[in-house]
Amino acid sequence: MTLQERMNAMKETFERTLSAEKRDIRHRATEDLRRSGILDRVIKGGTIPEFTLPNARGEKVRSADMHSRGPLVMTFYRGVW
């Protein structure tokens, strides 16, 4: 199973857990983002510098170590401030 197939399966599983109302809100918000033009500014592929960051347990995690096990997908969560 490819990374894309695994991600699609995770998305489908998540979508099944949502109520119809929450699913509609999520889909509207996603469509609003698409229409905003944000996808024109997304980095698609390429190489980024290696980095080391703490994980949720405070342990140092190196991007090179993670990437050596397969594709590395990064997301940035701004949080609720």
Secondary structure, DSSP 8 states (H G I E B T S, - for coil): --HHHHHHHHHHHHHHHS-HHHHHHHHHHHHHHHHHTGGGG---S------EEE-TTS-EEEHHHHHTTS-----------
